[in-house]
Amino acid sequence: MAPTIASAAQDGFTNASSYDQHRPSYPPEVVVELLKQLQVDGVTAARIADLAAGTGKFTQLLAAREEDYEILAIEPQADMRRELAKKDLKGVTVLEGDAVNMPVESQSIDAVITAQAFHWFANDEALQEIHRVLQPAGVFAMVWNIEDYNSPKSWTPRTKWEAKMKDVTWSFDDQKTRFRDEIWRQVFDKQLESTPFTIQSAQPLFSLPLGEGSAETLKWMTRDAVWERYRTLSHIAVLEGEELAKVKQQIFEAMDGDDVEENEKGEVALHGHTVCHAKYLATQRQVATPILCFSRRIAADLN
């Protein structure tokens, strides 16, 4: 069986309170556009599954909406669930489950969202389970906050110092899939092997090809805050002792670069992107059609 988020990410996400404190939220503009593409913007009591909800960074944005969504926050990691449950969010039910075992009735969900997590379970089993719980007109969306220092090799960081941080990030290889590897795309790419003449018989689970959009983000942070965010990366969070100290030294040396932009408070400008993909459920009544979530540049003061 393909690995789930529970087996692949368990070790790196045990410090849920640190994760919740230092990981960013999502730009309001992106959230609004994403909900429109999910076809739940303005829909009262829409039923939404937040898959791999973690500590609820995206869940709380859904709960704050005026639509009074019914939100099922599904998360396999016990510490993450406890941190999320503490928030006592309106309309949110916190459930134990993962991408291949959602405690949800078939065809009962209007939209499935997974924030910062799909790369952990990008396999056919997960897509089949998401397909199972969605209503026939349902939409599945994926969203990530990706700092330049944690981006794919094909992306060019906007500063030299963030490029040095990225080199540190890529120096680790624990054989686990992450967004930056872009391996997660393969589960959709396999469906592209069907031609327009065979696509109906091939019965793809979701729309083809993969539509996507991204928005640039900028956050002013102290150097200590940058380090605290960096060490929430799952492969850094497991480090201890001399190995952790070495990485910390490398990160602070990068932040002393001559191209570091600094404000009057001594905070540095940290760059990134919020990346979104959304896909209609492909049914016999609906030709598979790609959609684009958003495509605009923003300067977001992420929480």
C-alpha positions in Angstrom: 0.0 0.0 0.0 1.3 3.5 -0.8 2.4 5.5 2.2 -0.1 7.9 3.9 0.6 11.1 5.6 0.5 9.3 8.9 3.5 7.1 8.1 5.5 9.5 6.0 5.2 12.7 8.1 4.6 11.5 11.6 8.1 12.0 13.0 8.6 15.5 11.5 5.4 17.0 12.9 5.3 15.9 16.5 5.8 19.5 17.8 2.4 20.7 16.8 2.5 23.9 18.9 5.7 25.1 17.2 4.2 24.3 13.8 1.1 26.3 14.6 3.0 29.2 15.9 5.6 29.6 13.1 3.9 28.3 10.0 2.2 31.0 7.9 -1.5 31.5 7.2 -2.8 32.1 3.7 -3.4 35.4 1.8 -7.1 36.5 2.0 -7.1 37.1 -1.8 -6.1 33.5 -2.4 -8.7 32.1 0.0 -11.5 34.1 -1.6 -10.5 33.0 -5.1 -10.0 29.4 -4.1 -13.5 29.2 -2.5 -15.0 30.6 -5.7 -13.2 27.9 -7.7 -14.5 25.3 -5.2 -18.0 26.7 -5.9 -18.7 27.2 -2.2 -18.2 30.9 -2.0 -21.5 32.3 -0.7 -23.0 28.8 -0.3 -24.5 28.6 3.2 -23.7 25.4 5.1 -21.6 23.9 2.3 -20.0 20.7 3.6 -16.2 20.8 3.3 -13.6 18.3 4.1 -10.2 19.7 5.1 -8.0 16.7 4.5 -4.7 16.6 6.5 -5.9 19.6 8.4 -2.9 19.7 10.7 -3.3 22.4 13.4 -6.0 24.1 11.4 -4.0 26.9 9.6 -6.5 26.7 6.7 -9.4 25.3 8.8 -9.7 28.5 10.8 -10.0 30.6 7.7 -12.9 28.4 6.6 -14.5 28.6 10.0 -14.3 32.4 10.1 -16.4 32.7 6.9 -20.0 34.0 7.0 -21.3 30.9 5.1 -21.4 28.8 8.3 -19.7 25.9 6.5 -19.9 22.4 8.0 -16.2 21.6 8.1 -14.8 18.1 8.7 -11.1 18.5 9.7 -9.5 15.2 9.0 -6.0 14.7 10.5 -4.0 11.5 11.2 -1.5 13.0 13.7 -2.7 13.0 17.3 -0.7 16.1 18.4 -2.0 18.0 15.4 -5.6 17.1 16.2 -5.2 18.1 19.8 -3.8 21.5 18.8 -6.6 22.0 16.3 -9.3 20.9 18.8 -8.0 23.5 21.3 -9.2 26.3 18.9 -12.8 25.2 19.3 -13.6 26.5 15.8 -17.2 27.3 14.7 -18.7 24.5 12.6 -15.6 22.3 12.8 -15.6 18.6 13.6 -12.1 17.2 14.2 -11.8 13.6 13.0 -9.0 11.0 13.0 -8.4 9.8 9.5 -6.1 10.0 6.5 -6.2 10.3 2.7 -7.1 6.7 2.1 -9.4 6.3 5.0 -11.7 9.3 5.5 -14.5 8.7 8.1 -17.0 10.3 5.7 -20.0 9.0 3.7 -19.7 8.5 0.0 -20.8 11.4 -2.2 -21.5 13.6 0.9 -18.9 16.4 0.5 -19.2 19.6 -1.6 -15.5 20.3 -1.7 -12.3 18.7 -0.4 -9.3 20.9 0.4 -5.8 19.8 1.4 -3.4 22.6 2.5 0.3 22.0 2.7 -0.1 18.2 2.5 -1.0 16.6 -0.8 2.6 15.7 -1.6 2.6 13.3 1.3 -0.2 11.1 -0.2 -0.1 11.8 -4.0 -1.2 8.3 -5.1 -4.1 6.6 -6.8 -5.5 5.3 -3.5 -5.9 8.8 -2.2 -7.5 10.2 -5.3 -10.0 7.3 -5.3 -10.9 8.1 -1.7 -11.3 11.8 -2.4 -13.4 10.9 -5.5 -15.5 8.6 -3.3 -16.5 11.3 -0.8 -17.2 14.1 -3.2 -20.6 14.8 -4.6 -20.9 14.5 -8.4 -20.3 18.2 -8.9 -17.6 18.4 -6.2 -14.2 20.0 -6.5 -10.9 19.0 -5.0 -8.3 21.7 -4.3 -4.7 21.7 -3.2 -2.9 24.8 -1.8 0.7 25.3 -0.5 2.7 28.1 1.0 6.2 27.7 -0.4 9.0 29.9 0.7 11.8 30.4 -1.8 14.1 28.5 0.4 11.9 25.4 0.1 11.0 25.6 -3.5 11.5 23.2 -6.5 14.9 23.3 -8.2 13.3 24.8 -11.3 12.3 27.9 -9.3 14.7 30.8 -8.9 14.9 32.4 -5.5 14.5 36.2 -5.5 17.6 36.8 -3.4 21.1 35.2 -3.1 20.7 34.6 0.6 17.4 32.7 0.1 19.2 30.7 -2.6 21.8 29.8 0.0 19.1 28.7 2.4 17.6 26.7 -0.5 20.9 24.9 -1.0 20.8 23.9 2.7 17.2 22.6 2.2 18.1 20.5 -0.8 21.2 19.1 0.9 18.9 16.8 2.9 17.5 13.6 1.3 15.4 11.4 3.6 13.6 9.7 0.7 10.3 11.3 1.5 8.2 13.2 -1.0 7.7 16.9 -0.7 6.2 19.7 -2.8 9.6 20.8 -3.9 10.3 17.4 -5.5 7.3 17.8 -7.8 6.9 14.0 -7.7 3.3 14.6 -6.5 2.4 15.7 -10.0 2.9 12.2 -11.4 -0.4 10.9 -10.1 -2.1 13.4 -12.4 0.4 13.1 -15.3 -0.4 9.4 -15.6 -4.0 10.3 -16.5 -2.6 12.5 -19.4 -1.5 9.4 -21.2 -5.1 9.1 -22.3 -5.9 10.9 -25.6 -9.0 13.0 -26.2 -10.5 10.0 -28.0 -9.9 7.6 -25.1 -10.4 9.9 -22.1 -14.0 8.9 -21.5 -13.2 5.2 -21.5 -10.1 5.8 -19.4 -12.4 7.4 -16.8 -10.0 9.9 -15.1 -11.0 10.7 -11.6 -10.4 14.4 -11.9 -10.2 17.1 -14.6 -7.2 17.1 -17.0 -4.7 18.7 -17.4 -3.7 20.1 -14.0 -4.8 23.7 -13.8 -2.8 25.9 -11.5 -1.9 29.4 -10.3 0.4 31.1 -7.9 0.7 34.4 -6.0 4.0 35.9 -4.8 4.2 36.5 -1.1 6.4 38.7 1.2 6.7 38.6 4.9 8.9 40.8 7.2 10.3 38.6 9.9 13.1 38.8 12.5 16.0 36.5 11.9 15.1 34.4 14.8 11.5 34.0 13.5 12.9 33.0 10.1 14.9 30.3 11.8 11.9 29.1 13.9 9.8 28.8 10.7 12.6 27.0 8.9 13.0 24.4 11.6 9.3 23.4 11.3 10.2 21.7 8.0 9.7 18.1 8.7 13.2 17.0 7.8 14.7 19.8 10.0 12.4 19.3 12.9 13.8 15.8 13.5 17.4 17.1 13.8 19.2 17.3 17.2 22.4 18.3 18.8 25.4 19.2 16.6 23.5 18.4 13.4 20.8 20.9 14.2 23.4 23.5 15.4 25.3 23.2 12.1 22.1 23.9 10.1 21.2 26.8 12.3 24.7 28.3 11.7 24.3 27.9 7.9 20.9 29.6 8.0 22.1 32.6 10.1 25.2 32.9 7.8 22.9 33.1 4.8 20.8 35.8 6.6 24.0 37.9 6.9 24.4 38.2 3.2 24.9 41.5 1.5 21.6 41.3 -0.4 19.4 40.9 2.6 16.6 43.5 2.6 16.0 44.8 6.1 13.4 47.3 7.4 13.7 49.8 10.3 12.8 47.1 12.8 15.7 44.9 11.7 13.3 42.4 10.1 14.3 40.7 6.8 12.1 40.3 3.8 11.2 36.6 3.3 9.8 35.7 -0.1 7.6 32.9 -1.3 4.6 31.8 -3.2 1.1 30.5 -2.4 0.4 27.8 -5.0 -3.0 26.5 -5.8 -4.4 23.7 -7.9 -8.1 22.8 -8.1 -9.8 20.0 -10.0 -13.4 19.3 -10.9 -14.6 15.8 -10.3 -14.7 14.0 -13.7 -18.1 12.3 -14.2 -19.9 10.9 -17.2 -22.0 14.1 -17.3 -19.0 16.4 -17.2 -16.1 16.6 -19.6 -12.9 16.9 -17.8 -11.9 20.5 -17.7 -9.0 22.3 -16.1 -9.5 25.3 -14.0 -7.1 28.0 -12.8 -7.4 29.1 -9.2 -5.6 32.5 -9.4 -2.9 34.2 -11.2 -1.8 37.5 -9.7 1.1 39.0 -7.8 0.4 40.1 -4.2 2.5 41.3 -1.3 0.9 39.4 1.6 1.6 40.0 5.2 1.2 36.4 6.2 0.5 35.6 9.8 
